[in-house]
Amino acid sequence: MTSQEKPPLDPEQPAREEKQRKRDQRRRWLLRGLAVVVVVVGIAWMLYHFLVGRWYESTDDAYVNGNVVQITPQVPGTVVSIGADDNDFVREGQTLVQLDPSDAQVALAAAEADLAATVRKVRGLYSGVNSSQADVAVREAALAQARADYKRREGLAKTGAISAEELSHARDALTAAESALAAVQGQLASSKALVENTAISSHPDVQAAAAKVRSAYLDLQRDTLVAPVSGHVAKRAVQVGQRVQPGAPLMAVVPLSQVWVDANFKETQLTNMRIGQPVTLTSDLYGGDVKYHGKIEGLGVGTGSAFSLLPAQNATGNWIKIVQRLPVRIELDPDELQKHPLRIGLSMDAKVNLHDQSGPILSQQTPAKPVFSTDVYQRGNAQADALIAKIIAENSGASGSVAESGAR
């Protein structure tokens, strides 16, 4: 083969070129399809954000919180029995801890005896008023008699029927009668000052003795520590035989039917958040199948770092900005809580619906009633008053009318 002759053509070259052309064409279509998918996804995301996403804020930095009611003694004593243990359910008014009541019983008996004696002593004061009034009446009669005798003798003395000495004796008797009347009138005034405008039950001495009975009775009642609210017992630290002092924490009662959620949102998420907005929550305990529904009860007045034990001090040279979080309290539906109880400290996921922005950012109204209260500690007052009234009635005798008349 000479140099001027052409090399023979590769019979497979056209096929390879056709295959490469088809491969390039397929690649172009794939790139175009990918670009279309990216554009469609971008448009879908923008539509979702403007139509749906921007109306919701969510966080998984949320935890169940609630009231932890501490059980602490109000009087010192020795524990003789414990009525409930950790995780037990107790009802309001149920006995949790019993202290030895011996000392309180002795003190109450002494106070009752003192009140009875005081009532009887006050009865004597009212009787003294009546006696003084009787003495005044006698002295007034004696004075009238002495005055009449003096005037009669004075007339006789002018006629010379009696001597001047007898008239002088009559004058002395009149003066003595006047002095005696003045003395008993002073005594009557003193007796009235002790009981005036009072009855036996309202006399200061009786009131002071009654206060001692009430104090002793309440001390006896306080030897029995009861549950202030219904709930589950937690953190029991008391033991039988332990000597406890007022204020020492013995156990706690947690009303799980009244828990709430504290959700910590970033400060950039709070722009459109308002009180009253609905919230959907899920718990790690039950998973996504169980949803809770609530509403925002309040927005925190400070960040977590601001209220920490050692607040951050940013006035330094090496400062790094950190996005702060603000606690948001969420009220839960009580019916849903009853069906699926939660515990203190459980993790939650919270999603807030921002469509309704008519509510305030911060609460503008003062609470109309106590947010949490109990009346178990007030029941002893009525019982103490009934005991005091009974003691007064038993020791007043038939002096009720005497007291009323003496007071007048």
C-alpha positions as CSV (number, residue, x, y, z in Angstrom):
1,M,0.0,0.0,0.0
2,T,1.5,3.3,-1.2
3,S,1.6,6.5,0.9
4,Q,-1.0,8.1,-1.4
5,E,-3.5,5.4,-0.7
6,K,-6.2,6.1,2.2
7,P,-6.5,3.8,5.1
8,P,-9.5,1.6,5.1
9,L,-12.6,3.0,7.1
10,D,-13.4,1.5,10.5
11,P,-16.7,-0.3,10.0
12,E,-17.7,0.2,13.7
13,Q,-17.0,3.9,13.9
14,P,-20.5,5.1,12.7
15,A,-22.1,2.9,15.2
16,R,-19.9,4.3,18.0
17,E,-20.7,7.8,16.9
18,E,-24.4,7.1,16.9
19,K,-24.2,5.6,20.4
20,Q,-22.3,8.7,21.6
21,R,-24.8,11.0,20.1
22,K,-27.7,9.2,21.8
23,R,-25.8,9.2,25.1
24,D,-25.2,13.0,24.9
25,Q,-28.9,13.5,24.0
26,R,-30.0,11.4,27.0
27,R,-27.7,13.4,29.3
28,R,-29.1,16.7,28.0
29,W,-32.6,15.4,28.7
30,L,-31.6,14.3,32.2
31,L,-30.1,17.6,32.9
32,R,-33.2,19.4,31.6
33,G,-35.4,17.1,33.7
34,L,-33.3,17.7,36.8
35,A,-33.6,21.4,36.2
36,V,-37.3,21.1,35.9
37,V,-37.5,19.1,39.0
38,V,-35.4,21.6,40.9
39,V,-37.6,24.5,39.7
40,V,-40.8,22.6,40.5
41,V,-39.5,21.7,44.0
42,G,-38.5,25.4,44.5
43,I,-41.9,26.6,43.4
44,A,-43.6,24.0,45.6
45,W,-41.5,25.0,48.6
46,M,-42.2,28.7,48.0
47,L,-46.0,28.0,47.7
48,Y,-45.9,25.8,50.8
49,H,-44.0,28.5,52.8
50,F,-46.3,31.4,51.8
51,L,-49.5,29.4,52.0
52,V,-48.8,27.1,54.9
53,G,-45.3,27.0,56.4
54,R,-45.1,30.7,57.5
55,W,-48.2,30.2,59.6
56,Y,-46.7,27.6,61.9
57,E,-43.8,27.6,64.3
58,S,-42.6,24.4,66.0
59,T,-40.0,23.3,68.5
60,D,-38.9,20.0,70.1
61,D,-37.4,22.0,73.1
62,A,-40.6,21.5,75.2
63,Y,-41.2,19.8,78.5
64,V,-44.2,18.9,80.7
65,N,-44.4,21.0,83.9
66,G,-46.8,21.2,86.7
67,N,-47.4,22.0,90.4
68,V,-45.3,20.1,92.9
69,V,-47.1,20.6,96.2
70,Q,-44.7,20.2,99.1
71,I,-45.9,18.5,102.3
72,T,-44.2,20.2,105.2
73,P,-45.1,20.1,109.0
74,Q,-46.3,23.3,110.7
75,V,-45.5,22.0,114.2
76,P,-42.5,19.9,115.4
77,G,-43.2,16.3,116.2
78,T,-42.2,12.7,115.9
79,V,-43.5,10.7,112.9
80,V,-45.6,7.7,114.1
81,S,-47.2,6.7,110.7
82,I,-47.0,7.3,107.0
83,G,-50.1,7.0,105.0
84,A,-48.8,7.0,101.4
85,D,-45.7,6.2,99.4
86,D,-44.1,7.3,96.2
87,N,-46.4,7.0,93.1
88,D,-49.5,6.4,95.2
89,F,-52.7,8.3,94.3
90,V,-54.1,10.3,97.2
91,R,-57.3,12.4,97.5
92,E,-57.6,15.9,99.0
93,G,-57.8,15.7,102.8
94,Q,-56.3,12.1,103.0
95,T,-53.8,11.6,105.8
96,L,-50.2,11.4,104.6
97,V,-48.2,11.7,107.8
98,Q,-49.2,11.4,111.4
99,L,-47.1,13.0,114.2
100,D,-47.3,12.0,117.9
101,P,-50.2,14.0,119.3
102,S,-49.5,13.5,123.0
103,D,-48.0,16.9,123.8
104,A,-50.7,18.7,121.7
105,Q,-53.5,16.8,123.5
106,V,-52.1,17.9,126.9
107,A,-51.8,21.5,125.8
108,L,-55.3,21.5,124.5
109,A,-56.7,20.1,127.7
110,A,-54.9,22.8,129.7
111,A,-56.3,25.5,127.4
112,E,-59.8,24.2,127.7
113,A,-59.6,24.2,131.5
114,D,-58.3,27.8,131.4
115,L,-61.1,28.9,129.2
116,A,-63.7,27.3,131.5
117,A,-62.2,29.0,134.5
118,T,-62.1,32.3,132.7
119,V,-65.8,32.1,131.7
120,R,-66.7,31.4,135.4
121,K,-64.6,34.3,136.5
122,V,-66.3,36.6,134.0
123,R,-69.6,35.4,135.3
124,G,-68.5,36.6,138.7
125,L,-67.8,40.1,137.2
126,Y,-71.3,40.3,135.8
127,S,-72.7,39.2,139.2
128,G,-70.6,41.8,140.9
129,V,-72.3,44.5,138.8
130,N,-75.7,43.3,140.0
131,S,-74.5,43.3,143.6
132,S,-73.1,46.8,143.3
133,Q,-76.4,48.0,141.8
134,A,-78.2,46.5,144.8
135,D,-75.8,48.2,147.2
136,V,-76.4,51.5,145.4
137,A,-80.1,51.1,145.8
138,V,-79.7,50.4,149.5
139,R,-77.4,53.4,150.0
140,E,-79.7,55.6,148.1
141,A,-82.6,54.6,150.4
142,A,-80.4,55.2,153.4
143,L,-79.4,58.7,152.0
144,A,-83.0,59.6,151.4
145,Q,-83.9,58.6,155.0
146,A,-81.0,60.5,156.4
147,R,-81.9,63.6,154.4
148,A,-85.5,63.4,155.5
149,D,-84.4,63.0,159.2
150,Y,-82.1,66.0,158.9
151,K,-84.7,68.3,157.4
152,R,-87.3,67.3,160.1
153,R,-84.8,67.9,162.9
154,E,-83.7,71.2,161.3
155,G,-87.3,72.4,161.5
156,L,-87.6,71.2,165.1
157,A,-84.3,72.9,166.0
158,K,-85.6,76.3,164.8
159,T,-88.5,76.0,167.3
160,G,-86.2,74.8,170.1
161,A,-87.9,71.4,170.3
162,I,-84.5,69.6,170.0
163,S,-81.0,70.5,170.9
164,A,-78.3,71.7,168.5
165,E,-76.3,68.6,169.3
166,E,-79.1,66.3,168.0
167,L,-79.3,68.4,164.8
168,S,-75.5,68.0,164.5
169,H,-75.8,64.2,164.8
170,A,-78.5,64.2,162.0
171,R,-76.1,66.3,159.8
172,D,-73.3,63.8,160.4
173,A,-75.6,60.9,159.6
174,L,-76.5,62.6,156.3
175,T,-72.9,63.2,155.4
176,A,-72.1,59.6,156.2
177,A,-75.0,58.4,154.0
178,E,-73.8,60.6,151.1
179,S,-70.2,59.2,151.4
180,A,-71.4,55.6,151.5
181,L,-73.5,56.2,148.4
182,A,-70.6,57.7,146.6
183,A,-68.4,54.8,147.5
184,V,-70.8,52.1,146.2
185,Q,-71.4,54.2,143.1
186,G,-67.7,54.2,142.4
187,Q,-67.5,50.5,143.0
188,L,-70.5,50.1,140.5
189,A,-68.7,52.2,137.9
190,S,-65.5,50.1,138.3
191,S,-67.5,46.8,138.0
192,K,-69.3,48.1,134.9
193,A,-66.0,49.2,133.3
194,L,-65.0,45.5,133.3
195,V,-68.0,44.2,131.6
196,E,-69.7,47.2,129.8
197,N,-70.8,46.6,126.2
198,T,-69.8,43.0,126.3
199,A,-71.3,39.6,126.7
200,I,-69.5,36.6,128.2
201,S,-68.4,35.3,124.8
202,S,-67.1,38.6,123.7
203,H,-65.3,39.6,127.0
204,P,-61.6,40.3,126.4
205,D,-60.5,37.7,129.1
206,V,-62.7,35.1,127.5
207,Q,-61.5,36.0,124.0
208,A,-57.8,35.7,125.1
209,A,-58.5,32.2,126.7
210,A,-60.4,31.2,123.6
211,A,-57.5,32.2,121.4
212,K,-55.3,29.8,123.4
213,V,-57.8,27.0,122.9
214,R,-57.9,27.7,119.2
215,S,-54.1,27.7,119.0
216,A,-53.9,24.4,120.9
217,Y,-56.6,22.8,118.9
218,L,-54.9,23.8,115.6
219,D,-51.6,22.5,116.8
220,L,-53.3,19.1,117.5
221,Q,-54.9,19.1,114.1
222,R,-51.6,20.0,112.5
223,D,-50.1,16.8,113.9
224,T,-52.0,15.1,111.1
225,L,-50.6,16.2,107.7
226,V,-53.2,15.8,105.0
227,A,-53.0,16.1,101.2
228,P,-53.8,19.6,100.1
229,V,-54.9,18.5,96.7
230,S,-55.6,15.2,94.9
231,G,-52.6,13.8,93.0
232,H,-49.7,11.3,93.0
233,V,-47.1,11.2,95.8
234,A,-43.5,11.9,94.9
235,K,-40.2,12.5,96.6
236,R,-41.0,10.9,99.9
237,A,-38.2,11.5,102.3
238,V,-39.8,11.0,105.7
239,Q,-39.4,7.9,107.9
240,V,-41.3,6.6,110.9
241,G,-39.7,7.7,114.2
242,Q,-38.1,10.7,112.5
243,R,-38.2,14.0,114.5
244,V,-39.3,16.7,112.1
245,Q,-39.3,20.5,112.3
246,P,-41.6,23.0,110.7
247,G,-40.8,23.6,107.1
248,A,-38.9,20.4,106.5
249,P,-40.0,18.8,103.2
250,L,-41.4,15.3,103.8
251,M,-43.0,14.5,100.4
252,A,-44.7,16.1,97.5
253,V,-48.1,15.7,95.8
254,V,-48.3,16.2,92.0
255,P,-51.7,16.8,90.5
256,L,-51.1,15.3,87.0
257,S,-54.5,16.4,85.8
258,Q,-53.3,20.0,85.9
259,V,-50.0,19.9,84.1
260,W,-48.9,22.2,81.3
261,V,-46.1,22.4,78.7
262,D,-43.3,24.9,78.7
263,A,-42.1,25.2,75.1
264,N,-38.8,27.1,74.5
265,F,-39.0,28.9,71.2
266,K,-36.2,30.9,69.5
267,E,-36.6,34.6,69.7
268,T,-36.8,34.7,65.9
269,Q,-40.0,32.5,66.1
270,L,-41.9,34.8,68.4
271,T,-42.7,37.6,66.0
272,N,-46.3,36.5,65.2
273,M,-46.9,34.5,68.4
274,R,-49.9,35.6,70.5
275,I,-51.7,34.4,73.6
276,G,-54.6,32.2,72.8
277,Q,-53.2,30.7,69.6
278,P,-53.9,26.9,69.1
279,V,-51.1,24.4,69.6
280,T,-50.7,20.8,68.5
281,L,-48.4,18.7,70.6
282,T,-47.0,15.2,70.5
283,S,-45.2,13.3,73.3
284,D,-42.2,11.0,73.0
285,L,-44.0,8.8,75.5
286,Y,-46.9,8.0,73.2
287,G,-45.4,8.9,69.8
288,G,-47.1,10.7,66.9
289,D,-50.3,8.6,67.0
290,V,-51.4,10.5,70.1
291,K,-51.9,14.3,69.6
292,Y,-52.6,16.8,72.3
293,H,-54.4,20.1,71.6
294,G,-53.9,23.2,73.6
295,K,-53.5,26.9,73.4
296,I,-50.9,29.5,74.4
297,E,-51.5,30.6,78.0
298,G,-48.7,33.1,78.3
299,L,-45.4,34.2,76.8
300,G,-42.4,34.4,79.1
301,V,-41.2,37.8,80.3
302,G,-37.6,36.9,80.1
303,T,-35.2,34.4,78.5
304,G,-33.9,31.3,80.3
305,S,-30.4,32.8,80.4
306,A,-31.7,36.0,82.0
307,F,-33.3,34.1,84.9
308,S,-30.5,31.6,85.4
309,L,-28.5,31.4,88.5
310,L,-25.5,32.9,86.8
311,P,-26.7,35.1,83.9
312,A,-24.5,35.5,80.9
313,Q,-22.2,38.5,81.0
314,N,-21.8,39.7,77.4
315,A,-19.8,42.8,78.1
316,T,-16.5,41.1,77.1
317,G,-14.1,41.4,74.2
318,N,-14.7,37.9,72.9
319,W,-18.5,38.1,72.3
320,I,-20.4,35.5,70.3
321,K,-24.0,36.1,69.6
322,I,-26.3,33.2,70.6
323,V,-29.9,33.0,69.6
324,Q,-31.9,33.1,72.8
325,R,-35.0,31.1,73.7
326,L,-38.1,32.3,75.5
327,P,-40.4,29.9,77.5
328,V,-44.0,29.8,76.2
329,R,-46.6,28.2,78.5
330,I,-49.2,26.0,76.8
331,E,-52.4,24.9,78.4
332,L,-53.5,21.4,77.6
333,D,-57.0,19.9,77.1
334,P,-58.0,18.2,80.4
335,D,-60.0,15.5,78.6
336,E,-57.0,14.5,76.5
337,L,-54.8,14.5,79.6
338,Q,-57.2,12.1,81.3
339,K,-57.1,9.7,78.4
340,H,-53.3,9.9,78.0
341,P,-51.7,11.1,81.3
342,L,-48.4,12.9,81.1
343,R,-45.6,13.1,83.8
344,I,-43.5,16.0,84.9
345,G,-40.4,16.5,82.8
346,L,-41.5,14.5,79.7
347,S,-40.3,15.8,76.3
348,M,-42.9,17.2,73.9
349,D,-43.0,18.5,70.3
350,A,-45.1,21.7,69.9
351,K,-46.4,23.3,66.8
352,V,-48.2,26.6,67.0
353,N,-50.8,27.8,64.5
354,L,-50.1,31.6,63.9
355,H,-53.2,32.3,61.8
356,D,-55.1,34.1,64.6
357,Q,-53.0,37.1,65.7
358,S,-55.7,39.0,67.5
359,G,-54.5,38.0,71.0
360,P,-52.1,40.1,73.1
361,I,-48.4,39.5,73.3
362,L,-48.4,39.9,77.1
363,S,-51.2,39.4,79.5
364,Q,-53.1,42.6,80.2
365,Q,-55.5,41.3,82.9
366,T,-55.0,40.5,86.6
367,P,-56.1,37.1,87.7
368,A,-59.8,37.1,88.9
369,K,-59.3,34.2,91.3
370,P,-56.3,32.2,92.7
371,V,-54.6,30.1,90.1
372,F,-54.2,27.3,92.6
373,S,-55.6,26.9,96.1
374,T,-56.7,24.5,98.8
375,D,-59.1,24.8,101.8
376,V,-58.0,21.8,103.8
377,Y,-56.2,24.1,106.3
378,Q,-59.3,26.1,106.9
379,R,-61.4,23.2,108.1
380,G,-59.8,23.2,111.6
381,N,-60.9,26.8,112.3
382,A,-64.6,25.9,112.2
383,Q,-64.1,22.9,114.4
384,A,-62.1,25.0,116.9
385,D,-64.8,27.7,117.0
386,A,-67.4,25.0,117.7
387,L,-65.4,23.6,120.6
388,I,-64.9,27.1,122.1
389,A,-68.7,27.8,121.8
390,K,-69.4,24.6,123.6
391,I,-67.1,25.3,126.5
392,I,-68.5,28.8,126.9
393,A,-72.1,27.5,126.8
394,E,-71.3,24.8,129.4
395,N,-69.7,27.2,131.8
396,S,-72.0,30.2,131.4
397,G,-74.8,28.6,133.4
398,A,-77.9,30.8,133.7
399,S,-75.9,33.9,133.5
400,G,-76.8,34.8,130.0
401,S,-79.6,37.1,131.1
402,V,-77.4,38.3,134.0
403,A,-74.6,39.2,131.5
404,E,-77.0,41.1,129.2
405,S,-78.5,43.1,132.1
406,G,-75.0,43.7,133.6
407,A,-73.7,45.0,130.3
408,R,-76.5,47.5,130.1
